[in-house]
């Protein structure tokens, strides 16, 4: 792995290359993305590409890291509210609305990359797995706050519920992408929320 740039200009150049690579990968897939096209889109020479990245795998690793950040940062404000029933529902609604806006296209960017390179590049798969772990941790943190506030029964297994909820998100996104029907994600999340509500404390 190439060393991180130490100057601001270097950091901007590296970010520009990663952004261009992410665009090419989104359009043509990880295997179809060429360094020449990435360089052309980033207005970067081949020598610049190899200055910041050892090879294509190194660049794809950076794309995976950036993809994780993009997906999770896009939910950051919603994650902050997951410790309440209202916040949990708003998070689910926002995920479905985003798919409505996209016409059910795109799926989950993290999962898309796993499908393209996860079976062949263990290092990149591990990076993407860490993105799912971070996502699950945000859900678990919210459920833990609900448990501490007495909103969930003491026997609620927040680790299991968080993993189950993320699995529902991913399954719902895959079916939404395949069928171009955001209702698939809605059903999956409704099921996940119903499971969490089954552990709600009685009034």
C-alpha positions in Angstrom: 0.0 0.0 0.0 1.4 3.4 -1.0 2.1 5.9 1.7 -0.6 8.6 2.4 0.2 12.0 0.8 1.6 14.5 3.2 0.6 17.7 1.4 -2.8 19.2 0.9 -2.4 19.1 -2.8 -1.4 15.5 -2.7 -4.4 14.7 -0.5 -6.7 16.5 -3.0 -5.2 14.6 -5.9 -5.6 11.2 -4.2 -9.2 12.0 -3.3 -9.9 13.0 -6.9 -8.4 9.8 -8.2 -10.5 7.7 -5.7 -13.7 9.6 -6.6 -13.0 9.0 -10.3 -12.3 5.3 -9.7 -15.5 5.0 -7.7 -17.5 6.4 -10.6 -15.8 4.1 -13.1 -16.4 1.1 -10.9 -20.1 2.1 -10.4 -20.5 2.2 -14.2 -18.4 -0.7 -15.4 -17.8 -2.8 -12.4 -14.5 -3.5 -10.5 -13.2 -5.9 -13.1 -14.1 -3.7 -16.0 -12.6 -0.5 -14.6 -9.3 0.3 -16.2 -6.5 2.5 -14.8 -6.4 4.4 -18.1 -10.0 5.5 -17.8 -9.6 6.3 -14.1 -6.6 8.5 -14.9 -8.5 10.2 -17.7 -11.5 11.1 -15.5 -9.3 12.3 -12.7 -7.0 14.2 -15.0 -4.1 12.3 -13.5 -1.2 10.7 -15.3 -0.2 7.0 -15.1 2.8 8.1 -13.0 0.5 9.9 -10.6 -1.7 6.9 -10.2 1.3 4.7 -9.3 2.6 7.4 -7.0 -0.6 7.2 -4.8 -1.5 3.5 -5.4 0.7 0.5 -5.8 -1.6 -1.2 -8.3 -5.3 -1.6 -9.2 -6.0 -3.7 -6.1 -4.6 -0.9 -3.9 -6.9 1.6 -5.7 -9.9 -0.7 -5.3 -9.1 -1.0 -1.6 -9.3 2.8 -1.4 -12.6 2.8 -3.3 -13.9 0.3 -0.8 -12.9 2.5 2.1 -14.5 5.5 0.5 -17.7 3.6 -0.3 -18.0 2.5 3.4 -17.6 6.2 4.4 -20.1 7.4 1.9 -22.8 4.9 2.8 -22.4 5.4 6.6 -21.9 9.2 6.5 -25.1 9.5 4.5 -26.9 8.1 7.5 -25.0 9.8 10.3 -27.8 12.2 11.3 -30.3 9.3 11.3 -28.0 7.1 13.3 -28.0 9.7 16.1 -31.8 9.1 16.6 -31.7 5.3 16.7 -32.1 5.3 20.4 -35.8 6.1 20.2 -38.8 4.5 18.5 -39.4 7.6 16.4 -35.8 7.7 15.3 -35.8 4.1 14.4 -38.8 4.5 12.3 -37.4 7.7 10.6 -34.2 5.8 9.7 -36.2 3.0 8.1 -38.5 5.5 6.3 -35.4 7.4 5.0 -33.8 4.2 3.6 -37.1 3.4 1.7 -37.5 7.0 0.5 -34.0 7.0 -0.9 -34.8 3.9 -2.9 -38.1 5.5 -4.1 -36.1 8.4 -5.4 -33.7 6.1 -7.2 -36.5 4.0 -8.7 -35.2 0.9 -6.9 -31.8 1.1 -8.7 -28.4 0.9 -7.3 -28.8 -1.4 -4.3 -26.2 -1.2 -1.6 -22.9 0.1 -2.8 -21.0 -1.9 -0.2 -22.8 -5.1 -1.1 -22.3 -4.4 -4.8 -18.5 -4.3 -4.3 -18.5 -7.4 -2.2 -20.2 -9.2 -5.1 -17.7 -8.0 -7.6 -14.4 -8.5 -5.7 -15.1 -10.2 -2.4 -14.5 -13.7 -3.7 -11.2 -12.8 -5.2 -9.6 -10.1 -3.0 -9.6 -11.0 0.7 -8.1 -7.7 1.7 -10.9 -5.7 -0.1 -13.5 -8.1 1.3 -12.2 -7.4 4.8 -12.5 -3.6 4.2 -16.1 -4.0 3.0 -16.9 -6.3 5.9 -15.7 -3.6 8.3 -18.2 -1.3 6.7 -21.0 -3.7 7.5 -19.6 -4.0 11.0 -19.7 -0.3 11.5 -23.3 -0.1 10.2 -24.3 -2.9 12.6 -22.6 -1.2 15.4 -24.6 2.0 14.8 -27.8 0.0 15.0 -26.7 -1.9 18.1 -25.7 1.4 19.8 -29.3 2.7 19.2 -30.9 -0.4 20.5 -28.5 -0.4 23.5 -29.7 3.1 24.3 -33.3 1.9 24.1 -32.5 -1.0 26.4 -30.9 1.4 28.9 -33.9 3.7 28.8 -36.2 0.8 29.6 -37.8 0.9 26.1 -36.8 -2.7 25.5 -37.1 -5.7 27.8 -34.0 -6.6 29.8 -33.8 -10.0 28.0 -33.6 -8.3 24.6 -30.5 -9.4 22.7 -29.4 -6.2 21.1 -26.5 -7.9 19.3 -28.8 -10.4 17.6 -31.4 -7.7 16.9 -28.8 -5.4 15.3 -27.4 -8.2 13.1 -30.9 -9.3 12.1 -31.9 -5.7 11.2 -28.9 -5.2 9.0 -29.6 -8.5 7.3 -33.1 -7.3 6.6 -31.8 -4.1 5.1 -29.4 -5.9 2.9 -32.0 -8.5 1.8 -34.5 -5.8 1.1 -32.1 -3.8 -0.9 -31.1 -6.8 -3.0 -34.8 -7.6 -3.8 -35.5 -3.9 -4.4 -32.7 -3.8 -6.9 -33.7 -7.0 -8.6 -37.3 -6.1 -8.9 -37.0 -2.3 -9.2 -39.6 -2.3 -6.3 -38.7 -0.3 -3.1 -41.7 -2.0 -1.5 -39.3 -5.0 -1.0 -37.1 -2.9 1.3 -40.3 -1.6 3.0 -41.5 -5.1 3.8 -38.1 -6.2 5.0 -37.7 -3.2 7.3 -41.3 -3.5 8.6 -40.4 -7.1 9.5 -37.2 -6.0 11.3 -39.1 -3.3 13.2 -41.8 -5.7 14.2 -39.2 -8.0 15.6 -37.7 -5.2 17.6 -41.1 -4.2 18.9 -41.7 -7.7 20.0 -39.1 -6.9 22.7 -40.8 -3.7 23.7 -41.6 -3.2 27.4 -45.3 -3.2 28.1 -46.8 0.1 29.2 
